[in-house]
């Protein structure tokens, strides 16, 4: 699972802020984004930079699956988007972390920039769809239910 840092962050935030649903949604977004990214890798079958170019040498082990979209980026943006719905003021930090994870995949030589863009779009789409499915309402909006 690519989203270990996000799962850990969601667990801590869910415990501290007493929002157990947050952990469930982040774990769900992580799993769905990972599954869809894996499926798209099979369909698109884009060769990774390390297998196409001899130089520069990758800094990490290169997976043998396709390059597009980046699974790390997909899960990161899905989780960052879900966390942003619960904590809107922390959005810059969440998305900066997601962007840093995406950039790191280019830096270490296992993805192209378009893989990162595709992963970010996929992750945000997954979180948006999940949000619509469960109708998340952040507490900061002060939404109350009247009879």
C-alpha positions in Angstrom: 0.0 0.0 0.0 1.5 3.3 -1.1 -0.3 5.5 1.3 1.3 4.4 4.6 2.2 7.9 5.6 -1.4 9.1 4.8 -2.9 6.2 6.7 -0.8 7.0 9.8 -1.6 10.7 9.5 -5.3 9.9 9.2 -5.2 7.6 12.2 -3.5 10.2 14.4 -5.9 12.9 13.3 -9.0 10.6 13.7 -7.9 9.8 17.3 -7.0 13.4 18.3 -10.1 15.0 16.7 -12.4 12.1 17.5 -13.4 11.6 13.9 -13.2 7.8 13.3 -14.9 8.2 9.9 -11.9 10.1 8.7 -9.6 7.1 9.0 -12.1 4.9 7.2 -12.5 7.4 4.3 -8.7 8.0 4.0 -8.1 4.2 3.9 -10.9 3.8 1.4 -9.6 6.6 -0.8 -6.1 5.1 -0.6 -7.3 1.6 -1.6 -9.5 2.8 -4.5 -6.9 5.1 -5.9 -4.3 2.3 -5.7 -6.6 -0.2 -7.4 -7.5 2.2 -10.2 -3.9 3.3 -10.8 -2.9 -0.3 -11.0 -5.6 -1.0 -13.5 -4.6 2.0 -15.6 -1.0 0.9 -15.6 -2.0 -2.4 -17.2 -4.2 -0.7 -19.8 -1.7 2.1 -20.8 1.4 0.0 -20.5 3.8 2.9 -20.5 7.4 1.9 -20.1 9.2 3.4 -17.1 12.0 6.0 -17.7 14.7 3.6 -16.3 13.8 1.0 -18.8 13.7 3.4 -21.7 16.8 5.4 -21.0 20.2 4.2 -19.8 21.1 7.5 -18.0 20.5 8.7 -15.4 20.4 5.6 -13.3 17.4 5.3 -11.0 18.0 5.9 -7.3 15.6 3.2 -6.1 14.4 -0.2 -7.2 12.3 0.2 -10.4 9.0 -1.6 -10.3 8.2 -3.8 -13.3 4.7 -2.5 -13.9 3.7 0.4 -16.1 4.6 4.0 -15.4 1.3 5.8 -16.0 -0.2 6.9 -13.7 1.9 7.1 -10.6 0.3 5.0 -7.9 2.1 6.9 -5.1 0.8 10.2 -6.5 -2.7 8.9 -7.0 -3.0 7.7 -3.4 -1.3 10.8 -2.0 -3.7 13.2 -3.8 -6.7 11.0 -2.9 -5.8 11.0 0.8 -4.8 14.7 0.8 -8.2 15.6 -0.7 -10.1 13.6 1.8 -8.1 15.1 4.7 -8.7 18.6 3.3 -12.4 18.1 3.4 -12.1 17.5 7.2 -9.4 20.1 7.8 -9.7 22.8 5.2 -7.1 25.1 6.8 -4.5 22.4 6.5 -5.0 22.0 2.8 -1.8 23.7 1.7 0.2 21.3 3.9 -1.6 18.2 2.7 -1.3 19.1 -0.9 2.4 20.2 -0.5 3.1 16.7 1.0 1.2 15.0 -1.9 3.1 17.1 -4.4 6.5 16.3 -2.7 5.7 12.6 -2.9 4.8 12.9 -6.6 8.0 14.9 -7.3 10.1 12.4 -5.5 8.9 9.7 -8.0 10.4 11.8 -10.8 13.5 12.6 -8.9 14.3 9.0 -8.1 13.9 8.1 -11.8 10.8 5.9 -11.9 8.2 8.2 -13.4 7.7 10.9 -16.0 6.1 14.3 -15.1 2.9 13.3 -17.0 2.6 10.2 -14.7 2.5 12.5 -11.7 -0.1 14.8 -13.3 -2.2 11.8 -14.2 -1.8 10.4 -10.7 -2.9 13.7 -9.1 -5.9 14.0 -11.4 -6.9 10.4 -10.6 -6.4 10.8 -6.9 -8.5 14.0 -6.7 -11.2 12.3 -8.8 -11.3 9.3 -6.5 -11.6 11.5 -3.4 -14.3 13.7 -5.1 -16.3 10.6 -6.0 -16.0 9.2 -2.5 -17.1 12.5 -1.1 -20.2 12.5 -3.2 -20.9 8.9 -2.2 -20.8 9.5 1.5 -21.8 13.2 1.5 -19.0 14.5 3.8 -19.9 17.7 5.6 -16.9 19.4 7.4 -17.7 20.6 10.9 -16.3 24.0 10.0 -19.4 24.7 8.0 -21.6 24.4 11.1 -24.1 22.2 9.3 -27.0 21.2 11.6 -29.9 19.0 10.9 -33.3 20.4 11.8 -36.6 18.4 12.1 
